[in-house]
Amino acid sequence: MPNQTPEKKPDAVRETRLESAGEFVVEQHPTPPKGPADKTIHPRRPLPPVPEKAPKPDADEAPDK
């Protein structure tokens, strides 16, 4: 099996301890809560116009047959 290298194992694995966030209650709501009044999501930019059909090629740029 070419191009295989042996796996490198770290000498020591450092353990990270996370502090508890405490207890909380999760509630189900039919709609999300209203956000702050001073913050809004930006409006979506309009999409560029799409032509109804492909433009006709110019007579000067006609492909050679």
C-alpha positions in Angstrom: 0.0 0.0 0.0 1.9 3.1 -1.2 1.6 6.6 0.2 0.6 5.5 3.7 2.3 7.1 6.7 2.2 5.8 10.2 -0.2 7.5 12.5 1.3 10.1 14.8 0.0 9.9 18.4 0.4 12.8 20.8 2.5 12.3 23.8 -0.1 13.6 26.2 -3.7 14.5 25.8 -4.7 17.6 27.7 -8.2 17.5 29.3 -10.4 20.6 29.2 -12.9 21.1 31.9 -16.0 23.2 31.2 -17.8 25.0 33.9 -21.5 24.2 34.3 -24.0 26.7 32.8 -26.5 25.8 35.5 -30.0 24.6 35.1 -32.5 26.0 32.6 -35.9 25.3 31.2 -36.7 24.7 27.5 -40.2 25.8 26.4 -42.0 25.1 23.1 -43.7 28.2 21.5 -45.7 28.3 18.2 -43.7 31.3 17.0 -40.3 32.7 17.9 -40.2 35.7 20.3 -39.9 39.2 18.9 -36.4 40.5 18.7 -35.2 43.9 20.0 -36.8 46.9 18.4 -33.6 48.6 17.5 -32.2 45.6 15.5 -33.6 44.3 12.2 -32.5 41.9 9.5 -31.4 43.6 6.3 -33.8 43.2 3.4 -32.9 40.8 0.6 -31.4 42.3 -2.6 -33.6 41.8 -5.6 -32.4 39.1 -8.1 -31.1 40.3 -11.4 -33.6 40.2 -14.3 -33.6 36.9 -16.3 -34.1 37.3 -20.1 -37.2 35.5 -21.5 -35.0 33.9 -24.3 -31.4 33.8 -25.4 -30.3 36.8 -27.5 -30.0 36.3 -31.2 -26.3 36.0 -32.3 -24.9 38.9 -34.4 -24.4 38.2 -38.1 -20.7 39.1 -37.7 -20.2 36.6 -34.9 -21.9 33.7 -36.5 -20.1 30.4 -36.0 -18.1 29.0 -38.9 -19.5 25.8 -40.4 
